[in-house]
């Protein structure tokens, strides 16, 4: 397996591999161009991201945006992200339709070994899945391997360390489910 194949499979890989370094440089250039693009020309800005990030329908993202690779990110239709979104996409990061992402959110599929000797040589990661109709409040952090179900609200400042089931309001550090979304709230969410 190549280092890229290992990375995308969530296996330990060497991030200093030449092909991965080139991919990260391309992603950094894409982010740089996006972040400096004319804020009044939304189409041109989003076209810069579309060269590497997969959009399913329309999407809108405010600058600044940062990612590791871009090609491991899939965004559903009607996606919206406020300022300063960071997605560390060493493994697939999939975000469903009608997602609202608050400012200063970090979604990290990347992680490192606990052992300090291993940490000098390899990294790894785990895929992240965020369902449809999800709202992540400002300053939320989503850790590797997490699944956030459909119709969830994650409160500002939360650190999501465990999966969140469908139709949940969750918050805290670590993030925990506070309550279920009621049927009347769920109907309002799905009507969007």
N, C-alpha and C positions, 0 to 999 in steps of 0.2 A: 504494500500500500504506500502511496505517496503521503507526505506529511499533510497535505491538504485533505486527502481522503480520511486520514486518521482524525484530523481536526473536526471535520464535518460529522464523523461518526461518534464524536464524544470520547475518543481514545486519547491517551497521552500523545503529544506531538511536539516537534521541535519548531517553535515559533521563529527561529532564526533561519529557517529554510528560505533559500533564495526566491522561490516562487511565491511564498507567503509574504515575504518582505515586499516584493513587487506589487502584489495584490493590495496590501495595506497602503502602499504609497499611492496607488491609483485611487483608493477610497478617500484618502486624506486630500488629494487634489480635488476630487469630486465635491467633498464637503467644503473645502476652501472656496471653490467657485460658487457653490450654492450660497454660502454664508455672505459672500461679497456681492452677489447679484442684486440688481435693481429691485428693491422691495415692492415697487409698484407693478412689476411685470411678473405676476404669479406664474403664468404659463411658462415663461422662460426658466424661472427658478425651478419649477417642478420637473421640467424637461431635463435639467442637469441631473437630478436624482434618478430619473427614470432610466438613465443609461445603465444603472447597476441595481437599483432597488426595484423590486417587483410590486407594481400597483395593480389591484383588481378594481378598476373603476377609478373615479376621481379621488384625489387626495390633496390635502393642503397641510403644509408644514411651515411654521414660522422659523426664521433663523434664530439661533444658531443650531445646527445639527451636526452630530459627530457619530461615526461608526467605524468599525474595524475593517470590514470588507464590503458591505452593502449587498452583495449577491446572496446572502443568507437571510435577507429581510423580505417578508411578504406582508403587504398592507392591504386590508380589505377596502371595499368601496366606502365612500364618505368618511375616510380617515381624517382626523384633525389632530395636529400636535402644536402646542404652544411653544414658546421659546425654550432653547437649551435642552433639547432631547439628545440623549446619548444612548446608542444601542451597540453593545459589544457583541457582535454577531459571529462568533467563532463556530457556532452551531446554528441551525435554523431558528429564526424568531418569526413567528406567525401571529399577526394581529388581525382580528376579524373586522367585519363591517361595522360602521357607525361607532367607531372607537373615538373617544375624546381623551387626549393626553395633556395633562396640565404642565405648567412650566417646571423646568429643572428635574425632569424624570430621567432615571437611569435604569435601563433594561440590560442586564448583563448575563449572557450565556457563558461567559468566560470565567474560569476559576483556575486555581493553582494548587499543586500538592501541598499538604501540611508539612511533609518532611523537607527541611531546608536544602538538602543536597539534591533531591529530586526537583525541587522548585527552580534550581539553577539550570536544569536541563530540559524540563518539559512543562507544558501547560495542558489543560484539558477544558472541557466544557460540557454543557448539557442543553438540549433544545428548550425553548420557551414557547408556550402557546397561550395566547390571550384571546378570549372568545369574542362573539358579537356583542354590540351594545354595552361595551365596558367603558367606564370612566375611571381613569387614574388621576387622582388629585395631584397638586403640586408637590414636588420633592419626594415622590414615591420611588423606591428602589425595588426592582424585581430581580431575584437571584436566579442562578442557573437551575434548569430543570423544572421550573414552576409551570403549573397550568392554572390559569384563571378562567373560570367558566363564563358562560354567557350571562348577560344582564347584571354584571357585578359593578359595584362602586367601591373603590379603594380610597380610603381617606387620606388627606394630605399628610405627608411626612412618614407614611407607612413603609416598613421594610418587609416585603413579602418573602417569607422563608419556607412556606408550605403552600400546597395547592389550596385554592379557594373554589368551593363548589358553585354551580349555577345559582343565580338569583340571590346573591349575598351582598350585604353591606359589611365591609371589613375595614379595620384600621388598627394601627398601633405598631410598636416595635418590640417584639415581632408582631406582624399583622395577624389578627385573629377575627373570625366571623363575629359580628356584633348582633346581627339579626338577618332574617330572610326578607327578601323583597315581597311585599304582599301582592296578591293577584291584581288589584287595581293599579298598583305602581308598575307592575310588569306589563299590563296592557298599555299604559302610557309610554313605556320605554319602547315596546315593539311597534308602536304606531309611527315612530320617527321615520 
